[in-house]
Amino acid sequence: MWIVFCQKKFINKILGKKIIITILSFMPIFLSAQNAIVKEMISLISEDSIYKNVKDLEDFQTRFSFAKNNKKIADYLATRLTNYGFETKIDSFYIENCPVWKDSLFFEGWQYNVVSVKRSDRSTDKDYSLFLGAHYDCISNMDGFKDYMHFAPGADDNASGVACLLELARIWNNYWKDEQYNLRIEFYCNEEQGLCGSDARLKQLASNWQIHPLAMINLDMVGYDTTNTVSLNYYDGCDYLTELARKNTLLYTDLNVNLTQEIIERSDSWVFYTWGFDALFISENDFSPYYHTLQDSSIYLNYPYMKKITALTLATSYELLNDYKAVSIENVEREETKIYNDSEKLYIHLNEKIPAKIVLYNVNGNIIYKQFTNNQYTTIPISDFEQGLYIVNIITIDNKFIRRFIK
């Protein structure tokens, strides 16, 4: 999990201090009966298989993004997904001057995202896909340790998320039948240095938008537990996805659910969200005390708990793949609000005079501007902004709109 933003409340959590998390109330949930196919698939989830997945990744000694074995790890993950019947490839990109959190060090080199797809047999003129993602890189640079180039076990952060998705891929391989949409399982590199892998993936998708994401579900740090509780880190405007995951958690597991927004900017789902797509970030609720240390070992993980995480992810995925109204990327833009810009100013036009919160992000997810307004027309100075892509999040009492502009 990325932690560039060292906010006090998050540091307190790392140090083990008590944090009060606000639980938000969504609409009431009316649980339906369990789906027989989903129930049968969940029965095949194996704790031993999940453990082996974690141990295999831990045995690489380090998965630091710029270690010499990063391509070897990507090849291993690609082979696993290929063996489970997914069309798999490695998307590489080169990065320069990449900083490491906590250390005044900069790296450069090739990075490797592992992307895969299991395609629907139904004919369609659009590539509608559900994305399941987890980052596979890790780092151990806390407690005064510096040699993460050679030693970084990263069992919880984030071999746990990768292990659950590999197990899910194994099961889907035997149960893929007549799903309505495509399923994409993706493993991202370089998350710990600023969500660079998922950012590169979205820029690649944006080059032609031939793939239309239904939603993105991200698993990051899902292995440590003491209270049988899962955190559903939800994003504004993604209520359907959040409710679906909460419903399936209660329907197919005995996990307690914590709805929170405490760390939504600190993992790869944030990149998908800032590009305008529904997203959900699933994580452990009891934050691991071994985070980013040499002690982040497989021996401290709770494998029955990870089996439940896999189950809720599987159930939610099944429902999205078979009972979801897809909207193509061309329809993401709505008439309710419009923006345009020149080199000096950004102009925002709402369809009526209503209270609105306007937040601007750069591509790394950093908030660079925030404003509350009651005006129908708003002008924001951007002359000091660097050239590049920016995301505009406009929240009103009834809606949320996401726009992008390039300076």
N, C-alpha and C positions, 0 to 999 in steps of 0.2 A: 504494500500500500504506500502510495506517494505521500510524503509529509513535508513538502516545501513550505507550506503555510504553517508556521509554528504558533498558532493561536493558543492563548493561555489555557482555555478549557480543554483543548486536545492534549497539550503537554501534561496537564493534570491527570488526564485519563491514562496516559502512558505510565506516569509515575505511581499509578494505583490509587490516586485520591478519588473520593466519591464524587460522581457527577450526577446531577439530576437531569434526566432526559425527558423532554416533553413528549407525551403520547397524544397524538392528534386523533380525533374521532372522525372517521369517514362514515359513509352511509351504512346502515345496518346490513349485516351479511345474513343471507338465508341459505344455509348449507343444503346442497342437493345430495342425492345419493352418490356414492362412489362409482366412477366409471369402471366397468369390469376389466377392460383392456389395460387401463392405467394401473389398476390394482394388481393385475398379473405382472405387469412390467416392474412395478415397485418391488414385488416379492423376489425378483431376480437380482436386486442390488446387493452386492457382496461387500461386506466390511473388509474381508481379506484382500479383495481386488483393489479397493480404494487404498488400503495400506501399502500394497505393492507399488501402486502408482506413485505415492508419496516417496517411498523408499528409493525407487528408481531415480527420481529427480534429485533427492538428497544425495545420492551416491555420486553425482557429478562433482561433488566437493564444493563447487561454486557455480552460481548461475548469474554472476554479475554481468551486466550488459556488455562490458568491453573485455571480458576475459577471453582467452584464446579458444575456449571450447564453445562459444555461443552458437556457432553454426552447427556443431555436433549435436547440441541440445535440440535445435530446431529440426534437424534431420530425424532425430529420435521421435519427436512429437509428430512430425509429418508421417513417418512410417506407421506409428500407432493408429492414426486416423485413417490412413489408407487401408490398413488391415481390417478396419471396421466398415469398409465399403464406402467411405467418403472420397469424393474427388478432392485431392489435396495438392496444394502448392505452397512454396515459400516466396513471400513478397519481401524483397530486400530494399533497403534504402541506406544512404550514407549520411552520417551526421557529424558535424564539426562543433568544437567548442561546447561540448555538453558538460554542464556542471554536475557535481555530486553534492547532494545535500549534506550539511555538517562539515564538509571538507572544502578547502580552497583548491580543488583540483578540477581539471577540464580534460575531457577525453574526446577522441574522434575515432570513427571506424564504421564498418558495415554492421547493420542491424537486420534482424530477420523475424518478420511476422509469419506465423503459420496459419494459413486460412484453408478452410475446407467447406464442402457443401454436399448434402444429400438431397437430391432433387425430387420434387414431386412428379408423379407420372401424369398428372393432369395437365392438359394443354393450356397454355396461357401466353398472352403476348407481353406479359410483364414478369420480371424476375422478382417476385415478392418473396422475401426471406426473413425468417426469424434468426437473429444473431444471439448466440450464447458465447460469452467471452470470459477470459481470465488471463492475467499476465503471468509469464513464466520466469521472468527475471527476479533477482533478489539481491539483497545487500546486507552485510553485517558490519556496521560502522558505529555502533553504540558501545558503551562501557569502555571507551578508550581504544577499541580494536580498529586497526587500520588495514590489515592485509586481506580485505574482501576480494581482491583480485584472485586469490587462491582458496579462500575459505568463506563460504556463505551458504549454509544449509537451507535456509528459507523454507522450512517445512510448512509452517502455517502461512507465511507470507512469501510466495503464494502457491507452493506445491499443492496446498489443500484445495484451492479452487480448480486448478488444472486436473487434479486427481478425480474430483467429482465429475467434471465434464468428460474425462476419458471413460469413466464408468458409464455415464449416460450414453456416450457414443457406442460403447459395447452393446448396450441393451437395445438402442435404436437400430443397430445393425440387423438384429433378428426380428424386429417388430415393425420395420418400415413398410407400410402397406399403401394406403391411398390418401396420404396427407394432402391437404389442399395447397400448402405452400412449401417452399424450400427451407431446409434447416442448415444453418451455417454455424459451425463451431470454430472459434478462432482463438489462438493463443498469441498474445501481444508481448513484444519485447520492450525493453527500456521504459517501463512504467515508472520505476523508482526515480528516474531522472526528469520527471515532468510529463508523464503520459505521452511520451514521444511516439511509441509504437502505434497506439490507437489513433493518435493525431495523424500520423503518416497514412494509416489505413483509410481514414475518412477523406483525406485529401485525394487519395487514389480513387475512392468511390466517386468523389465529386467531379472527377475529370470527365465523366460522361453520364453518370447516374443511370446506368443500365440495371443496377441492383436497387430495389426499393425495400428498405428495411421496414418490417412490420413493427419491430420493437427490438431492444437490446437488453438482455439480462446478464449482469456481470457478477461473477463470484470472486471475491477477494477476501482472504482471511476467514475461512469457514471451518476451522479445525479445532479451535480451543473453546471449551465450554465447561461451566460449573453449575449453571442454573437452568439448563434445558430451554434456552431462549435464543431465538434468531432475530437479528435486526434486519428489517426491510427498510433500507435507506431510500426514501421516495423522492421524486422530483415533482415540482409544481406542474399541474396540467396533465399528469400521467396517472390520474385516479383509477382508470379502468385497469391498468396493468397492476397497480399496487393492490387494488381490491381483489383482483384475480389471484395474486400470489398469497394474499392473506387468507382468502377462502380456502385455497388448496393446502396451505399449511395446516389449517385447522381440520380439514377434511381427511387428509392422508397422513398426518403426523400428530404426535402429542406435544409438539413444540409450543412454547409460549411465544407471542409475537410482540416485538417492540417496533413501533413505527417512529422513525427519526429522520432528521435531516442534518445531523451533526457533522457527518464527514462526506457529504455527497460530492464534493469537489475533488476528492482525493483518490479517485480510481477511474478506470477507463470508461465506465458508463457516462461519466461527466462529459466526455468529448462527444459521444453520440447525442446526448441531450442538448448540448450547445449548438449542434448542427440541426436541431429541430425534430429529433425523433424521440418517441416514447422510450424511457429507460428505467431500469430498476437495478439497484445495487444491493446484493444480498451479502451479509457479513455476519460473523459471530457477534454476539452481544457482550460477552465477557472478554474484554480485550486481553490478548496474550501478553503476559509480563516478559516474554522472551523476544518481543518484537525487535527486528533488526539487530539481533545479537547472535553470537555463536551458539547460544543455547536454543535457538529456534529449531528444535529437533523433532523428528517423527515420534519420539517416545512420549512427548507431551500432548499429542493430539488425541481427540476423543472420536474414535471411528464409528461407534453407534450414532453419535451426533452427526457426523458427516454423511452417514447413510440417510438420515432424515433430510439433510440439506439437499442431497441428490434427489430424494423423493419429491420434495416440493418443487424443485426445478423441473423435474420430469413432468409432473402433473400440469404445471403451468404451461410448459412448452407444448404439451399435447393439445391442450385446449386452444392455445394461440394458433397452432398449425392447422387446426380443424374447425375452428368456430370463431373467425375473426374477419372483420370487414376491412379489406386492404384499401389503402389510399395511395395512389402513385405519387411520386415526388413532384410531379407537375401540379398536383392539387394541394400541396402544403401551403402555398401562399394563399392567404384569405383576403377578402375584400374589406374587412373591417378596419384594417390599418395599412398605411403605406409609408415607406421611407425612401428618401433619396439623399444624395450628398454631393458636395463638391470638395475641393481640397481644404476648405476652411470650416464648413459647417455640415452638420447632419440635421435633416429636416424630417420630423415625424408628424404624420397626419392621421388622427383618429377619426372614425366616422361620426363621433358625437363628442360633446364636452362632458367627459366623465373623469373621475379620479383615476390616476394610473401611476404605477411604479415603473420606472425605466432604469434598466441596468445594462451596462455595456461590458462585454468581456473580450479579452484577446483570445487567440487560438489556444493558449495554454490554460484557459479557464480562470485567469486572474481578473477580478473585478477592477475596472479602471475608471468607471464613472457610475454614479447612482443619483437618481433624482425622483422626487415625487411631484406630480403636477395635476392640476385640475383643468388644464387647458386642452382644447382640441388640437391646437397647433403648438409644437415644441421645437425649438432650435437649440442644438448642442454644439458648442465650439469644438472642432477636432484638429485645428491647425497644429497643435503640439503632438498629435498622435503620429507614431511611426507608420510607414507604409506597410500595408498588409491587410489581412482579413479580420473582421470584427463581427461579433454576435451581439444582437440587440434583443433583450428580453423585456417585453412589455406586458405587465400584469394589471388587469382591471378586476373589478369585483366579480365579473362573470366569465372572463376569458383570460387566456395567456397566448401571446403571439411571439413567435421567434422569427427574427429577420437577420439577414447578413448583409454587410456592405464591405466594399474594398476601397481603401483610400489609396 
